[in-house]
Amino acid sequence: MRQESAEVIALKALGWLLGDSELLSVFQGSSGVSEAEIRAGASDPAFLGAVLDFVNLDDKWVMAFCDAEGLAYDMPMMARQALPGGSEMHWT
């Protein structure tokens, strides 16, 4: 997947996340990001990768996002791999 396509998927994930105030609170609490930082981060591929990292933490979130956007369930992970830091291994 090309980075541009991955960014589009990540922006959709961000929009989906913004539409769920409860889950958005979890994202903000776990990342420490403010609303202003979210707006600024929407154009930053590394931030968009962090959004996908968060969504990919829970299969229910992946499925809900993909169902809402009409995407295959493996698309968030594929998109994450195409963004900065996506090819690194995280063992924790």
C-alpha positions in Angstrom: 0.0 0.0 0.0 1.2 3.5 -0.8 1.6 6.0 1.9 -1.0 8.3 0.4 -3.6 5.5 0.5 -2.6 4.7 4.1 -3.0 8.3 5.1 -6.6 8.3 3.7 -7.4 5.3 5.7 -5.9 6.8 8.8 -7.8 10.0 8.3 -11.0 8.0 8.1 -10.0 6.2 11.3 -9.4 9.6 12.9 -12.8 10.8 11.8 -14.4 7.6 13.1 -12.6 8.0 16.4 -13.8 11.7 16.7 -17.3 10.5 16.2 -17.2 8.3 19.3 -16.7 10.6 22.3 -16.2 7.7 24.8 -13.4 6.1 22.7 -11.9 9.5 21.9 -11.6 10.0 25.6 -9.7 6.7 25.9 -7.4 7.8 23.0 -6.7 11.1 24.6 -6.2 9.6 28.0 -3.8 7.0 26.7 -1.8 9.3 24.4 -2.1 12.6 26.3 -3.0 14.4 23.1 -5.2 17.5 23.3 -7.9 18.5 20.8 -5.6 21.1 19.3 -2.9 18.5 18.9 -5.4 16.2 17.2 -6.3 18.9 14.7 -2.6 19.6 14.0 -1.8 15.9 13.8 -4.3 15.2 11.1 -1.6 16.3 8.5 1.2 14.4 10.2 1.8 10.9 8.9 3.5 9.8 12.2 0.4 11.0 14.2 -1.9 9.2 11.7 0.2 6.1 12.4 -0.4 6.5 16.1 -4.2 6.7 15.4 -4.0 3.4 13.6 -1.9 1.9 16.4 -4.6 2.8 18.8 -7.5 1.4 16.6 -5.5 -1.8 16.1 -5.3 -2.4 19.8 -8.7 -4.0 20.0 -10.3 -6.3 17.4 -13.7 -4.8 18.2 -12.5 -1.3 17.3 -11.0 -2.6 14.1 -14.2 -4.3 13.1 -16.4 -1.4 14.0 -14.2 1.1 12.1 -14.0 -1.2 9.1 -17.7 -1.9 9.1 -18.4 1.8 9.3 -16.1 2.5 6.3 -16.7 -0.6 4.2 -13.1 -1.7 4.6 -11.6 -5.2 4.9 -10.6 -6.0 8.4 -6.9 -6.1 7.5 -6.8 -2.6 6.0 -6.0 -0.7 9.2 -2.9 -2.9 9.8 -1.8 -2.7 6.2 -2.2 1.1 6.3 -0.2 1.2 9.5 2.6 -0.6 7.9 2.8 2.0 5.1 3.1 4.9 7.6 6.3 6.1 9.5 7.2 3.6 12.1 4.9 0.9 10.8 7.6 -1.5 9.9 9.2 -1.5 13.3 8.7 -4.4 15.6 7.0 -3.7 19.0 7.4 -6.4 21.5 5.4 -4.8 24.3 
